[in-house]
Amino acid sequence: MSATRFIICVAAAFLASFSAALADDSAWSSIRKELFADRAISEDSGMVRVVAPKRAEDAAVVPITVYISGQIANRAKRLSLIIDENPAPLAAAINFDTAYREGGDIGDRTIEARVRLNDMSAVRAVLETDDGTLHAASQYVTGAGGCTSTTLKDMDEAMASLGKTRLHVYDDATRGEAWRDLQTQIRHPNFSGMQIDIKTNTYLPAHFVERVDLTVGDRPFAQIESGMSVSENPSFRISFARHGRFPVKAVVRDTNGNLFDASSGS
């Protein structure tokens, strides 16, 4: 390759990247105004951190991990997971119930989810604490087509197992016996409304999990508002302080009004 051609290729790649960044910033500006009005957001303060692959292996199932600093974890009120370039940018929001408060320094809280990526985009986490302060962080992820594709091999089989929900409670070995991770796994196609049924060549109607209520012991723990940007077979994992409050329970509702539940006594 000649030096001139090399420079042209590099310049083209830079302009494409620059254009994508501008588009992303433009999208975030309008999303921010819609969701948070003119409230101040402390970005990259270190209170919130987002970990995601820089390049998605499968844009229909992109793992996202959010870390909330122990300095504010006990005051977490609402965590919003936002994908700027998705048709429905607010992928999910986790509301931590004020009735459940882990006392003292509970360390960093970890939240994991799997989302769809319609186009290369910044994936953002915005945390609101109980005093109304907003903290945010983001990670840019390259990938496309996640909202229109499905990995389901057998639609009939998928619908037959619709709503099967499993709760897993894990000891967190890094923090000792007082800490657990609560994972909720839901069998659900989570149709986005943008996918084509190859048998009929028509769009599959939107049908997805829209809410998950989690209870630890006799206290509400968190409510997850979920949307079409969450991947099929949703999986959410949240760390929490044990404090002997068991069992744990999940109640799941989808957009068709179906209710599913699961519980674990350990």
C-alpha positions in Angstrom: 0.0 0.0 0.0 1.3 3.4 -0.9 1.9 6.1 1.7 -0.8 8.3 0.1 -3.4 5.4 0.1 -2.5 4.6 3.7 -3.1 8.2 4.8 -6.4 8.2 3.0 -7.5 5.0 4.7 -6.5 6.2 8.2 -8.2 9.6 7.6 -11.4 7.8 6.4 -11.4 5.6 9.5 -10.9 8.6 11.7 -13.7 10.5 10.1 -16.0 7.5 10.5 -15.1 7.1 14.2 -15.4 10.9 14.7 -18.9 11.0 13.0 -20.0 8.1 15.2 -18.9 9.8 18.3 -20.7 13.0 17.3 -23.9 11.1 16.6 -23.6 9.3 19.9 -23.1 12.6 21.8 -26.1 14.0 20.0 -28.2 11.1 21.0 -27.1 11.3 24.6 -27.9 15.0 24.8 -31.6 14.4 23.9 -31.8 11.2 26.1 -30.3 13.0 29.0 -32.8 15.9 28.7 -35.7 13.5 28.4 -34.8 11.3 31.4 -33.1 13.8 33.7 -34.1 17.2 32.5 -31.5 19.8 33.5 -30.2 17.9 36.6 -26.5 17.9 37.1 -24.8 14.5 36.4 -21.4 13.8 37.8 -19.8 11.8 35.0 -16.6 9.6 35.5 -16.5 10.4 39.2 -15.4 6.9 40.0 -18.7 6.3 42.0 -20.0 4.2 39.1 -18.1 2.1 36.6 -19.3 0.2 33.4 -17.5 -2.8 32.1 -18.5 -4.1 28.7 -16.8 -5.7 25.7 -15.4 -3.0 23.3 -16.5 -5.2 20.4 -19.7 -7.3 20.9 -19.2 -11.0 19.8 -23.0 -11.2 19.5 -24.9 -7.9 19.4 -28.1 -9.7 20.5 -26.5 -10.8 23.8 -24.0 -8.2 25.2 -22.9 -8.7 28.8 -22.8 -5.5 30.9 -21.4 -5.2 34.4 -22.0 -2.1 36.6 -20.0 -1.5 39.7 -21.3 1.0 42.3 -18.7 2.3 44.8 -19.1 1.2 48.4 -19.0 4.9 49.3 -22.5 5.3 47.9 -23.8 1.7 47.4 -25.9 1.8 50.6 -27.6 5.0 49.3 -28.4 3.7 45.8 -32.0 4.6 44.8 -32.2 4.0 41.0 -29.8 2.7 38.5 -30.6 3.4 34.8 -28.9 1.4 32.1 -28.9 3.3 28.8 -27.9 2.4 25.2 -27.7 5.7 23.3 -28.3 4.3 19.8 -31.0 1.8 20.5 -34.6 2.5 19.5 -35.6 2.3 23.1 -32.5 3.7 24.9 -33.5 3.0 28.4 -32.7 -0.8 28.5 -33.4 -1.3 32.2 -33.7 0.5 35.5 -33.2 -1.0 38.9 -35.0 0.6 41.8 -33.6 -0.3 45.2 -36.4 -0.3 47.7 -35.9 2.0 50.7 -37.4 -0.7 53.0 -34.2 -2.7 52.5 -31.1 -1.0 53.6 -27.8 -2.8 54.3 -26.2 -1.0 57.2 -22.6 0.1 57.4 -20.0 -0.1 54.6 -21.3 -2.7 52.3 -18.5 -2.4 49.7 -18.9 -2.1 46.0 -22.2 -3.4 44.6 -22.2 -5.4 41.4 -25.0 -5.5 38.8 -24.9 -7.7 35.7 -27.3 -7.9 32.8 -27.4 -8.8 29.1 -28.6 -6.4 26.5 -29.1 -5.9 22.7 -27.1 -3.4 20.7 -28.8 -2.1 17.6 -25.8 -0.1 16.5 -22.4 0.9 17.8 -23.1 3.0 20.9 -22.1 4.2 24.3 -23.6 2.1 27.0 -24.3 4.2 30.1 -25.1 3.7 33.7 -26.7 6.6 35.6 -27.1 6.1 39.4 -29.4 8.2 41.5 -28.7 8.2 45.3 -31.3 8.9 48.0 -30.3 12.6 48.2 -31.0 13.1 44.5 -27.4 13.1 43.3 -26.7 11.6 39.9 -23.5 9.7 39.0 -22.7 8.3 35.6 -20.2 6.3 33.6 -20.1 4.8 30.1 -18.3 2.3 27.8 -18.4 2.5 24.0 -19.3 -0.8 22.4 -19.0 -1.7 18.7 -21.7 -4.0 17.3 -25.0 -3.9 15.3 -28.2 -5.7 14.5 -29.0 -7.0 18.0 -32.5 -5.6 18.2 -33.5 -7.2 14.9 -31.9 -10.6 15.3 -32.8 -13.6 17.4 -30.8 -16.6 18.4 -33.9 -18.7 19.0 -33.6 -22.0 17.1 -37.2 -23.3 17.8 -40.0 -20.8 18.4 -42.5 -23.5 19.6 -40.0 -24.8 22.1 -39.2 -21.2 23.3 -42.9 -20.5 23.9 -43.5 -23.8 25.6 -40.9 -22.9 28.3 -42.1 -19.2 28.5 -41.7 -17.8 31.9 -39.7 -20.5 33.6 -37.8 -18.6 36.2 -34.8 -19.6 38.3 -33.2 -17.9 41.2 -29.6 -18.6 42.2 -28.1 -17.3 45.4 -24.3 -17.5 45.5 -21.8 -16.9 48.3 -19.5 -14.1 47.4 -16.1 -15.6 48.3 -14.3 -12.3 47.8 -16.3 -10.7 50.7 -16.9 -13.4 53.1 -20.1 -15.1 54.4 -22.0 -11.8 54.8 -22.3 -11.3 51.1 -24.4 -13.0 48.4 -25.1 -12.6 44.7 -28.7 -13.0 43.6 -29.2 -14.1 40.0 -32.6 -14.1 38.3 -32.8 -16.1 35.0 -36.1 -16.0 33.0 -36.9 -18.1 29.9 -38.5 -15.5 27.6 -38.0 -14.6 23.9 -38.1 -10.9 24.8 -39.3 -10.0 21.3 -38.3 -6.4 20.5 -41.0 -5.9 17.8 -38.3 -5.5 15.2 -37.6 -9.1 14.5 -38.9 -11.1 11.4 -40.7 -14.4 11.8 -38.9 -16.4 9.0 -42.0 -18.7 8.7 -44.5 -15.9 7.9 -42.1 -13.1 6.8 -43.9 -10.8 9.2 -42.7 -8.9 12.2 -43.0 -10.7 15.5 -45.1 -8.6 17.9 -43.2 -7.0 20.8 -43.5 -9.2 23.8 -40.9 -8.9 26.6 -40.4 -8.9 30.3 -41.2 -5.5 31.7 -40.8 -5.9 35.5 -39.2 -8.1 38.0 -39.8 -7.7 41.8 -37.2 -9.1 44.1 -37.8 -9.8 47.8 -35.2 -10.8 50.3 -36.7 -12.3 53.4 -39.8 -10.3 54.3 -38.6 -7.1 52.7 -38.8 -5.8 49.1 -35.2 -5.5 47.8 -35.4 -4.2 44.2 -37.7 -3.7 41.3 -36.3 -4.1 37.8 -38.0 -2.2 35.0 -37.0 -4.1 31.8 -37.5 -3.3 28.2 -37.0 -4.5 24.6 -33.3 -3.7 24.7 -32.7 -6.5 27.2 -31.7 -9.7 25.5 -33.8 -12.8 25.1 -33.9 -15.1 28.2 -33.2 -12.1 30.5 -30.6 -12.6 33.3 -30.0 -10.1 36.1 -27.4 -10.5 38.8 -27.2 -8.2 41.9 -25.0 -8.4 44.9 -26.5 -7.9 48.4 -25.6 -8.2 52.1 -26.9 -11.4 53.6 -28.0 -10.4 57.1 -29.8 -13.7 57.4 -32.9 -12.5 55.6 -34.2 -15.4 53.6 -35.9 -16.8 51.5 -35.5 -14.7 48.3 -38.4 -14.4 45.8 -38.9 -13.1 42.3 -42.2 -12.1 40.6 -41.9 -11.5 36.9 -44.4 -9.7 34.7 -44.3 -9.4 30.9 -46.0 -7.0 28.4 -48.8 -9.6 27.7 -49.8 -9.5 31.4 -48.3 -12.9 32.2 -47.0 -13.4 35.7 -44.2 -15.8 36.7 -42.5 -16.4 40.0 -39.7 -18.3 41.7 -38.2 -18.6 45.1 -35.1 -19.9 46.8 -34.7 -20.7 50.5 -30.9 -20.7 50.6 
